[in-house]
Amino acid sequence: MVEGWSDPGTINLSPANFYASWEADGSSHAIVVFVQHSLLSRVTLENWGVDPRSIEIVPQFLVCDPVIESVVTQLAVEARNGSPSGLLYAESACEFLAYHLIQRHSTLSKAPGRTLGGLPVHRLRVVKNFIEENLGNPITLHTLASLACVSVRHFERAFRQSMGVPPHRYVLERRLCAARDLLLSRPALNIEMVARQLGFSSSSHFSATFVRRMGCSPTTFRRMLL
């Protein structure tokens, strides 16, 4: 049995014919995506030139992959709004998703799903709780390392081993996730107020970061989902 924290954006990968059961303590929302075997096989053959039957997707439980999270979230937005960007956009996104799955999460990549040697669970929880409570404030590596009771150098390496992304990327992702929630739950807040509440240096910095991450501006994102 494996236990873990299902933070926003965490991902479960279940290959074909892989059977598992999950128990959750509390409510949650999830996006479920089924990737056809024929798509994975074709992408494998076209890009790696190997027999697809020799390649398997590696099961993953509660891992962080910002690429998958971004692509799947954008596909969900498209589906919910009647595919405003058209079929070509969806096909391109699915093609990229299949390529990424094989490159990063298959036996072909020879990469383990989770590297040993990360932060102890209780220290990681302290760090993540601090980040959640201070998204609108400056967050430094020295502060996070101090909370984890390790040096800055060790913290950077151990945090990445635990979460799959470096600390600065994780903080940015959490700020953007909180921004999406604010944009939808607080329609009266303008873009500048959202940026200020979540620690971005300016509304322009927030908007540029949001576009790179989500593929659309905060204003467009809010308009599509409200």
Buried (B, 14 or more C-beta within 10 A) or exposed (E): EEEEEBBBBBBBBBBEEEEEEEEEEEEEEEEEEEBEEEBBBBBBEEEBEEEBEEBBBBEBBBBBBBEBBBBBBBBEBBEEEEBEBEEEBBEEBBBEBBBBBBBBBBEBEEEEEBEEEBBEEEBBEBBBEBBEEEBBEEBEBEBBBBBBEBEBEEBBBBBBBBBBBBBEBBBBBBBBBBBBEBBEEEEEBEBBEBBBBBBBEEBEEBBEBBBEBBBBBBEEBBEEEE
